[in-house]
Amino acid sequence: MTALTASLRYYRGAPLLDQFVLLLVGLLVAVAIFGPFLAPTGVYLSDIRSALEPPSAQHWFGTDDQGRDVFWRVVVGARTTLLASALIVTAYSLLGVAIATLASIAPRWLDELLMRITDIGLALPGLVVALGFAAAMGPSLESAVIAKAITGWPVTARMLHGIMRQTMAAQFVVGAQVLGVSRWRLMTRHVLPNSLDVLIVKWAGDMGATVLVLAGMSFIGVGAQPPSAEWGAMIADAKGYVSNAWWAVAAPGAAIALTAIAFGLLGDMLQVQRDPTLRRDA
């Protein structure tokens, strides 16, 4: 049973905080999926006559310097931000799984080579390298996604490699080896499925961190570019007039903080479900 399945079964009897976290993550995902369909058509259109209006019944989060509704831009930006973050985490997780799997079944010399490359990747400042890649490819959301995806795999590869090594030393795996099961079949049918729970936990936690990183890359100019509704780009657009239109920064900033906290708490919750010794009632 995966950690995700266990957490869903646990929901009814879960503490109030865990229920709140699941509802919050579900709400964020729902907004990302359905929000753009509900948004008015003028989300990207300028209306200078309505520029920098404070929050009101007509514009719940006010308007930006182009007169665009901040609330609907935050809603539309949820899809951009969450989808880009999910693509990043999924891409480097799959790359990390592939490298860890290959290293675990490869001859010793290849295992050592792959792990030394992984260690070099861990020693490098990942964010700085990602910024360099993104700047070299040209400022855009796509560049930020690719740059972060190709620099985030070493942690996953190193962590999963250690877990796979432990799993391969388990009695049921040793017994299968004695029976003549090939290393590839052993890995795909026994070792890998029994090592992926921790990856689900890490994926959830990394989502929150990646939202922050992606917003930061957009803010400094190497990520999403105007008039994108990506939250970091919205803050970058509004930084010049934050003193007299605080709402244009506060709304996307709050969305970033809320999303990072929600997915961070989800990762913690899944970790508790995976390891019963962490439960308060254990």
Long-range contacts (C-beta under 8 A, 24 or more apart in sequence): 2-196, 2-197, 2-200, 3-197, 3-200, 3-201, 3-270, 3-271, 3-273, 3-274, 4-200, 4-270, 6-273, 6-274, 7-269, 7-270, 7-273, 10-273, 17-265, 18-269, 21-262, 21-265, 21-266, 21-269, 22-266, 22-269, 24-258, 24-262, 25-262, 25-263, 25-266, 28-78, 28-82, 28-258, 28-259, 28-262, 29-82, 31-75, 31-78, 32-78, 32-79, 32-81, 32-82, 32-83, 33-79, 35-75, 35-76, 35-78, 35-79, 36-75, 36-76, 36-79, 38-75, 39-72, 39-75, 39-76, 40-69, 40-72, 42-68, 42-69, 43-68, 43-69, 43-72, 43-73, 43-76, 43-229, 44-68, 44-227, 44-229, 52-241, 52-244, 52-245, 52-248, 54-245, 54-247, 55-247, 61-247, 61-251, 62-245, 62-247, 62-248, 62-251, 63-248, 64-234, 64-237, 64-238, 64-245, 64-248, 65-237, 65-238, 65-240, 65-241, 65-245, 65-248, 66-227, 70-234, 70-247, 70-248, 70-251, 70-252, 71-251, 73-229, 73-234, 73-252, 74-229, 74-231, 74-234, 74-251, 74-252, 74-255, 76-229, 77-228, 77-229, 77-230, 77-231, 77-234, 77-252, 77-255, 78-255, 80-141, 80-224, 80-228, 80-229, 80-230, 81-211, 81-214, 81-215, 81-230, 81-231, 81-232, 81-255, 81-256, 81-259, 82-207, 82-211, 82-259, 84-141, 84-144, 84-145, 84-214, 84-230, 85-207, 85-210, 85-211, 85-214, 86-207, 87-145, 87-149, 88-145, 88-148, 88-149, 88-152, 88-210, 88-214, 89-152, 89-203, 89-206, 89-207, 89-210, 90-203, 91-145, 91-149, 91-150, 92-148, 92-149, 92-150, 92-151, 92-152, 92-153, 92-156, 93-153, 93-156, 93-199, 93-202, 93-203, 93-206, 95-149, 95-150, 95-153, 95-156, 95-157, 96-153, 96-154, 96-155, 96-156, 96-157, 96-159, 96-160, 97-156, 97-157, 97-160, 97-192, 97-196, 97-199, 99-153, 99-157, 99-161, 100-156, 100-157, 100-158, 100-160, 100-161, 100-164, 101-160, 101-164, 101-187, 101-192, 103-157, 103-161, 104-161, 104-164, 104-165, 104-168, 104-187, 104-191, 105-183, 105-184, 105-187, 114-157, 115-158, 115-161, 118-154, 118-157, 118-158, 118-161, 119-154, 119-158, 121-151, 121-153, 121-154, 122-154, 122-155, 122-158, 124-151, 126-151, 126-152, 126-154, 127-213, 127-216, 130-213, 130-217, 131-217, 131-220, 131-222, 134-217, 134-222, 134-223, 135-222, 139-221, 139-222, 139-223, 139-225, 140-223, 140-224, 140-225, 141-218, 141-223, 141-224, 141-225, 141-228, 141-230, 143-222, 143-223, 144-214, 144-217, 144-218, 144-222, 144-223, 144-224, 145-214, 147-217, 147-222, 148-210, 148-213, 148-214, 148-217, 152-206, 152-210, 156-199, 156-202, 159-198, 159-202, 160-195, 160-198, 160-199, 163-195, 163-198, 164-191, 164-192, 164-195, 167-191, 167-194, 167-195, 197-274, 198-274, 200-270, 201-267, 201-270, 201-271, 201-274, 202-267, 204-263, 204-266, 204-267, 204-270, 205-263, 205-264, 205-266, 205-267, 205-268, 205-271, 206-267, 207-263, 207-266, 207-267, 208-259, 208-260, 208-261, 208-262, 208-263, 208-264, 208-266, 208-267, 209-260, 209-264, 211-256, 211-259, 211-260, 211-263, 212-256, 212-260, 215-256, 231-255, 231-256, 232-256
